[in-house]
């Protein structure tokens, strides 16, 4: 089996078809039809990944994501309607690791789920990396700033790690999508921009005027050692 997935979707047809497709792909699947049921199920049965619809009764997907992120870094793949661009950005800001627009094809969903799980479980080098006042311990999955531990999601950690492996190098958004999200053909630069924004909020003294994670206009981002 490839892992355990919780599918949270109020549309019974989409929920059952999605669950069936994931089971056929080798996953164990739990389901929930609303936000409150999702939290109850998640707390009772730990999972490896959550497929979470934005529009839900009781608690919407954004509130569910925020609540989960208070205590857990479990990967979250957000589902959103094709026209809801704002939901994409807000979902990522709430801590979702990736998103998929409706309507979607089941093979695409399965591929995206496997991609998220693959990158969060991928082995990382054990050598500690120090860049300025940041210390990144890949083996322990820990980041310290001035000696104090910084809470990062799995995606934020991998983004910082990629930048820190080559401080001073400019990474294009396309390269970061490939390295961090494994999006070789389905990428969206908003994933990168929102993840950088969230990361800056945690490692910068003044996120509005960053000195660690710099924007290189027209090119991408780089991590400064200063």
C-alpha positions as CSV (number, residue, x, y, z in Angstrom):
1,X,0.0,0.0,0.0
2,X,1.2,3.5,-0.8
3,X,-0.1,5.3,2.4
4,X,-3.3,6.5,4.0
5,X,-5.2,9.5,2.6
6,X,-8.1,11.4,4.0
7,X,-10.5,12.8,1.3
8,X,-12.7,15.7,2.5
9,X,-15.4,16.5,0.0
10,X,-19.1,17.3,0.5
11,X,-20.2,16.3,-3.0
12,X,-20.9,12.6,-2.6
13,X,-20.2,11.7,-6.2
14,X,-16.8,13.4,-6.3
15,X,-15.9,12.0,-2.8
16,X,-16.7,8.4,-3.7
17,X,-15.1,8.5,-7.2
18,X,-12.0,10.1,-5.7
19,X,-11.8,7.6,-2.9
20,X,-12.3,4.7,-5.4
21,X,-9.6,6.0,-7.7
22,X,-7.1,6.4,-4.8
23,X,-7.9,2.9,-3.5
24,X,-7.3,1.4,-6.9
25,X,-4.0,3.2,-7.0
26,X,-3.0,1.4,-3.8
27,X,-3.9,3.9,-1.1
28,X,-5.9,3.3,2.1
29,X,-8.6,6.0,2.1
30,X,-10.8,7.6,4.8
31,X,-13.5,10.1,3.8
32,X,-15.3,13.0,5.4
33,X,-18.3,15.1,4.1
34,X,-17.8,18.3,6.1
35,X,-15.1,20.2,7.9
36,X,-16.0,19.2,11.4
37,X,-16.1,15.5,10.5
38,X,-12.8,15.9,8.7
39,X,-11.1,17.1,12.0
40,X,-12.7,14.3,14.0
41,X,-11.6,11.7,11.5
42,X,-8.1,13.1,11.2
43,X,-7.6,13.2,14.9
44,X,-8.8,9.6,15.3
45,X,-6.9,8.1,12.4
46,X,-3.6,9.7,11.5
47,X,-3.0,9.9,7.7
48,X,-0.1,10.5,5.4
49,X,-1.9,13.2,3.3
50,X,-5.2,15.1,3.2
51,X,-7.1,15.9,0.0
52,X,-9.2,18.9,1.1
53,X,-12.0,20.7,-0.7
54,X,-12.2,24.5,-0.1
55,X,-16.0,24.7,-0.1
56,X,-17.3,22.6,2.8
57,X,-20.3,22.8,5.1
58,X,-19.8,23.3,8.9
59,X,-16.2,24.5,8.6
60,X,-14.8,25.4,5.2
61,X,-11.5,23.9,3.9
62,X,-9.5,27.0,4.8
63,X,-10.5,26.8,8.4
64,X,-9.8,23.1,8.5
65,X,-6.4,23.7,7.0
66,X,-5.6,26.4,9.6
67,X,-6.7,24.2,12.5
68,X,-4.6,21.3,11.3
69,X,-1.6,23.5,10.9
70,X,-1.8,24.5,14.5
71,X,-0.4,21.1,15.5
72,X,0.6,19.1,12.4
73,X,2.6,19.4,9.2
74,X,0.7,16.6,7.4
75,X,0.7,17.3,3.7
76,X,-2.5,19.0,2.4
77,X,-3.6,19.0,-1.2
78,X,-6.3,21.6,-1.6
79,X,-9.1,21.2,-4.2
80,X,-10.6,24.4,-5.6
81,X,-13.1,25.4,-8.3
82,X,-11.4,26.4,-11.6
83,X,-12.4,30.1,-11.3
84,X,-11.5,30.6,-7.6
85,X,-8.1,32.1,-7.9
86,X,-8.4,33.8,-4.6
87,X,-9.1,30.4,-2.9
88,X,-5.8,29.1,-4.4
89,X,-3.7,31.9,-2.8
90,X,-5.6,31.9,0.5
91,X,-5.3,28.1,0.7
92,X,-1.6,28.2,0.2
93,X,-1.3,31.0,2.7
94,X,-3.2,28.8,5.2
95,X,-0.5,26.1,4.8
96,X,-1.7,23.9,2.0
97,X,1.3,22.2,0.2
98,X,-0.3,22.1,-3.2
99,X,-3.6,22.5,-5.0
100,X,-5.6,21.0,-7.8
101,X,-8.4,22.7,-9.7
102,X,-11.8,21.2,-10.3
103,X,-12.8,19.5,-12.5
104,X,-9.8,17.2,-12.4
105,X,-8.9,13.8,-13.9
106,X,-8.3,11.0,-11.5
107,X,-4.9,10.1,-13.0
108,X,-3.8,13.7,-12.4
109,X,-5.0,13.6,-8.8
110,X,-3.2,10.3,-8.1
111,X,0.0,11.7,-9.7
112,X,-0.2,14.8,-7.6
113,X,-0.8,12.9,-4.4
114,X,2.2,10.6,-5.1
115,X,4.3,13.7,-6.0
116,X,3.5,15.4,-2.7
117,X,4.2,12.2,-0.7
118,X,7.4,11.5,-2.6
119,X,8.9,14.9,-1.9
120,X,8.0,15.0,1.8
121,X,9.5,11.5,2.3
122,X,12.5,12.0,0.1
123,X,15.8,11.4,1.9
124,X,17.8,14.6,2.6
125,X,21.5,15.0,3.3
126,X,22.4,14.9,7.0
127,X,25.0,17.7,6.9
128,X,23.9,20.8,8.7
129,X,23.9,23.9,6.5
130,X,24.5,27.4,8.0
131,X,23.7,30.5,6.1
132,X,24.0,33.7,8.0
133,X,22.0,33.3,11.2
134,X,20.0,30.4,9.8
135,X,21.0,26.8,10.7
136,X,19.3,24.0,8.7
137,X,19.5,20.4,9.9
138,X,18.1,18.2,7.1
139,X,18.4,15.0,9.1
140,X,16.4,16.3,12.0
141,X,14.1,18.4,9.8
142,X,14.9,21.4,12.0
143,X,15.6,25.1,11.2
144,X,17.1,27.4,13.8
145,X,17.4,31.2,13.6
146,X,19.8,32.7,16.1
147,X,19.6,29.4,17.9
148,X,15.8,29.3,18.2
149,X,13.8,26.7,16.4
150,X,11.6,27.9,13.5
151,X,8.3,26.1,12.8
152,X,8.1,25.3,9.1
153,X,5.8,23.2,7.0
154,X,7.4,20.4,5.0
155,X,7.1,22.5,1.8
156,X,8.6,25.6,3.4
157,X,11.5,23.5,4.8
158,X,12.3,21.9,1.4
159,X,12.1,25.4,-0.2
160,X,14.6,26.8,2.3
161,X,16.8,23.8,2.0
162,X,17.0,24.1,-1.8
163,X,17.9,27.8,-1.6
164,X,20.5,27.1,1.2
165,X,22.3,24.4,-0.7
166,X,23.5,27.1,-3.1
167,X,23.4,30.5,-1.3
168,X,23.7,33.4,-3.7
169,X,22.5,31.5,-6.7
170,X,19.3,32.8,-8.4
171,X,16.6,30.1,-8.7
172,X,13.9,30.7,-11.3
173,X,10.3,29.9,-10.3
174,X,10.3,27.1,-12.8
175,X,13.4,25.5,-11.3
176,X,11.9,25.8,-7.8
177,X,8.7,24.2,-9.0
178,X,10.7,21.3,-10.3
179,X,13.0,21.0,-7.2
180,X,10.4,21.5,-4.4
181,X,7.1,20.5,-6.0
182,X,8.2,18.1,-8.7
183,X,6.0,20.1,-11.2
184,X,7.6,19.5,-14.5
185,X,4.5,20.2,-16.6
186,X,1.7,21.4,-14.3
187,X,3.4,24.1,-12.3
188,X,2.0,27.4,-11.3
189,X,4.3,30.2,-10.1
190,X,1.9,31.2,-7.4
191,X,3.0,28.1,-5.5
192,X,6.5,29.5,-5.3
193,X,5.5,33.1,-4.6
194,X,3.1,32.2,-1.7
195,X,5.6,29.7,-0.2
196,X,8.3,32.4,-0.3
197,X,6.0,34.9,1.3
198,X,5.2,32.4,4.1
199,X,8.8,31.5,4.6
200,X,9.8,35.2,4.8
201,X,7.3,35.7,7.5
202,X,9.1,33.1,9.6
203,X,12.8,33.9,8.9
204,X,12.9,37.6,8.2
205,X,13.1,40.5,10.7
206,X,11.0,42.5,8.3
207,X,9.2,40.4,5.8
208,X,8.2,43.5,3.8
209,X,11.9,44.3,3.3
210,X,13.6,40.9,3.2
211,X,17.3,40.7,3.5
212,X,17.7,36.9,3.6
213,X,15.4,35.6,0.8
214,X,15.9,38.2,-2.0
215,X,13.8,38.7,-5.1
216,X,15.8,39.1,-8.2
217,X,13.5,41.1,-10.5
218,X,12.7,39.2,-13.7
219,X,14.6,36.2,-12.6
220,X,13.6,34.6,-9.3
221,X,14.8,34.2,-5.8
222,X,18.1,33.7,-3.9
223,X,19.2,33.2,-0.3
224,X,21.6,35.8,0.9
225,X,24.2,34.9,3.5
226,X,24.3,38.5,4.9
